[in-house]
Amino acid sequence: MKLLTFEKNGRQSVGASVSEGIVDLTQALKATHPGVSDAGSVLSIIQSGMDIDAIGEESLSRLRKSGDLARHLVTDFRWLPPILRPPKILALALNFQEHIDETKLAFYNEPIVFAKYAINMLPHEGEIVIPPFPQLVDEEIELAVVVSKDCRHILPAQAPDYVFGYTICNDVSARDRQRERARMGQPYAYAKNFATFCPIGPWVVTKKEIPDPSNLAMEVRVNGAVRRSGNSGKMIFNPFEVLAYCSDYAPMEAGDVISLGTFAGHKELKAGDLVELEIEKIGVLRNRVVADREKWSNFTVDARTGPMIKG
């Protein structure tokens, strides 16, 4: 299933993308499966361990047969990140050899893992906000894996049993600040955690629809023009190896998201751009890029990098 989160009339619900449109799955399950109590959010569905593919498809089938499905279709809603507050968002740097080559950096024998903050998640159709000081800002299209249940010290061969599904993450990066911080030995967390720098979605596709993530076409379009293309099969560390590695690095929890790195190519975004990230079998994550209208009072206005303004 393709599971999303939306808001309409002040109420948040889980949706399912189906051929007829977007179904309010929370309400659909209340109608067909009143005993199911954990369908109020995608995170609660994951944490409950329910077979949402089986239960959800049964619900949709019953509603189609009764002619009631149309009553549960929704329009004119506001997209939200598919998992509103995942326990963790981890991300990888330099997981494609071509990206290592273009950055002229060295290969490491282990994944390079950093954190992105859940507060900075941006939904499908949300606006990526460019800082109000000179800054090269890049998109980074990335396949992301969603963890199905808690795990610790698992092996890559075991990892598929701990995958709930997949989504798209845009690891937006402030490159000038990243390069400045790299000289200090901390290139990633700061420059990749400005507000709105984690677009994610539009939904999570369960692993039933993507049993094998090793050959998914990936494409970036900016203002309708294809800018760069790649394939998940070129990752240095595949999703299962990464999940297993991260389970040694930290206890993994149901609902965690791990974004798996990007490939080479021109990535710059500017205010006014419409960026579309598409991954085969998942769909399109679309966001407009805008300039921040507010001054950042602690940042030097005209400098790409520089010291904090002290009081």
N, C-alpha and C positions, 0 to 999 in steps of 0.2 A: 504494500500500500504506500501511497504518498501522503504523509501526515504533515499538516501544517497547523499553525496557531493564528487565529484572527480575533479581531475585536469588532463588535457591532452593537450599537445602542448601549455602550458602556459595559458589555459583557464579553469576557474572553472565552473562547471555545476551541476545541480541536476540530480541524477540518480534514476532509479527505478529498484529494483531487481525483475525479472519476470522469468518464467520458461525457457525462451530462453536465459537468461543471464542478463547483465546490460544494460538498455536502457538509452540513453541520453534524459531524460524527458524534459529538457529545450528546446532542439531542436525539439523533437517530438511535443511539444505543439505549438511551432512556426509554424510547418507545418500544424497542424490540428485545432488549436485554436489561430489564429494570434491576436485576440483581448485580449488574456490573457497576461498581462504585468508584473505579479508579480511572475514568475516562475524561476527567475534567482538564487534564493537561497532558501534553506529550511526555513530559518527564514522569508523571505519575503512571502513565501507561507502561513506560519502560521499566520503572522501578517495581511495578506490580508483577512483572514477568508474564503477563497474559499473552496469549497468542493472538495479537491484534489482527493479523492477517486472516486467521480463521474466523474470529468473532466479527470483525468488521465486514468481511465479505458475506458472511451469513446475514448480517443485519441489512446490508445493501440489497442482497438478493430478495429478502422478505419484503422490503419496502418497494422494490420494483414490481414484484408479483402482485402486491396489494394496491399498486397505483399511488402509493403515498410518498414515493421518493421526492417528487417535485416539491412537497411541502417543506423538505429539509434542505433544499438548495438555497444558497446564500449569494447575494450580490451586494455591491456598494459597501464592502467591509474594509477594515484597515488591517493590512498585513502586519504581523508581529514575527520576531524570530521564532523559528519552529520549536526550539527548546528555550523557554524564557530565561531560566537561571540554571544552566548546567553546572554541576559541581566544579568542573574544571574545563578550561579550554587550553589545550597544549598545541603547539605548532612546531613545525620543523623548518630549519634553515638548510639550504644547499642539499636538497634531496634529488636533484637532477644533475647529471654530469655536465650538461650543456650550460646550466646556470652557474655551476662552479667555474667553468671555463670562461664565461663572459665576465664574471666578477674578479677573475684572476686570483681566486683564493684557493686554499689547500683543501684536499679531501681528508675527511676524518673517517676512521674505521667504525665509528658509532654515530647514531643520529644526534644532531644538534637540536636540543629541545628547549623551548622557552614558553612562557605563558602569555596568553592574551586574556584581557579582563572581560568578564561577561557583561559589565555595565556598558561596554563600548559596542556591543552587538547592534547591528542595523538590519532591519528586515528588507525583504524584497520590496522594491519601489521606494525605499527610504533614500534620504539625501546624504551622500558623503560630503563632509564639511572640510574644506581646505583651510589650514591655518591662515590668519591674517598677516603673516610675515612671509618674506620670500622663502620658498621651499619647493624642492622637487618631490612630488608625491607620485608614487607608483601603485598600480594595482598588482595583485598577485593571485591569479586564479589557482585554487587548490581544491583537490578532492579531500573531503573530511570524513572520517569514520566516527560513528557514534557507538559507544560502549553499551552493551545490553545488561550486564550484571557485574557486580563487584568481582575483582580478581587481583591476584598478587602472584608474581613469580611464575607466570605461565610461559609455555613455549610457543613458538610460531605455529606449530602444527595444531595447538589447542586454541589458538586465537579466534578462528572462525566461529567457535561456539560462544564467544563473548562479544560478537558484533551484532548490534541491533539493525544498523543500516548505514546509509551514506547521505551526505549533503554537499553543498558547495560553500566554500569559505573564500572570501576575498581578504587576503592578508595585506591590507593597505599599509604602506610604509612611507615615512617621511625620511627620504634618503639623505638629505644634507645633515639632519640631526643624527641619523644612523651612522654616517661616516665620522662625524665628530665624536660620537660616543664610542665608536670602534677604537679610536686612538686611546680611549680610557679603558678599553677592555670590556665594554658592555654595549654591544651594538644593537641588540634586538629589542628587549622588553620596552625600553623608553620610546623608540621611534615607531613602534608598531602598536602603541596603545593610546594614541590620541583618541578623543571622542569620535565615534562613528567609524573607526578604522577596522571594524570587524563585521562587514556585511556577511550575512549567512542565510541560506535558504535556497529556493523559496520554501522547501519542505524537506523532510527526511524520507528517503526511499528505503523501505525495509529490505533486508538482505534476501528475502524471498524473490524480489524483483531483480536483485543484483547479486547472485551467488558468487560471481567471480569478478572482482574489480580490477583485474590485471590488464585489461585491454579496452579502456574507455577513451574515446576521442574527447579532446578538450579544446575549446576555442574561445578567443576573446574578440569581441566586436566593440568598437568605439564609434559612436555616431553612425552606426549601421555598417561600417566597413570592417572587414576582418583584419585584425592587427597581428595576431599570432595564434599558432595552433600547436598542439602537442598531444601526448598520449600517456595515460597512467602507467602503461607498460614500461616506460623508461625511467621509472623511479629507481633510485639506488636501493632503498629499503622499502619493501612493499607494505601495504597496510597491516598485514598480520605480523610481520617482523617488528614494525613500529609499535603496535599494541603490546606485543610481548615485551619489548624493550622497556616501554613506559611502565609496564606492570612491575618491573624490577626497580625502576627509578622512583615510583610513588605508588601507593595503593590506588588502583583504578576503581571508579565507582560507576554504577548504572547512570547513564545520561552524560558521562564525560564525552567531550568532543576532541578529536585529534586531527588537526589540519596538516596535510602531508607534503607541502612544498610545491614550488612552481618551477616552470621551465624557462628557457631563455627567450629573449625578444624585447622589443620596445614596449615599455609599460607605463609611460608617463601619463598622468591624468591632469586635466586643467578644468577650471570652473566652466560650467556649461556643457561638459561632456556627458553623454549617456553611455555608460559602460554596461555591456552584457557579457556575462560569463556563462558559457554553456558546457555541460558535461553530459556525454552520452548516457542515456537511460535515467538521468536525473531531471534535467530540464535547464531553464535559464534563470539566472539570478541577475536582476536588472536594477541599476541604481543611477540616479542623476548626481553629478558632482557640482557643488556650489561653493562659493567663497563665504567664509565666516563674516558676518556683518558686525560682529563685536570685537573690540580690541581685547587682546590678552594682556592684562595689566602687568604681568610679571615677565613678559618676554620683550626683547628688543625688537621694535617694530620693523626696522629696515634691514635687519641682519638675518641671514640664513642660519647662522649659528651664533653663539655668544653667551655671555653671562646673564644670569638672572638679574633683574632690576631690584636693587636692595632698597628697603625702606629706611 
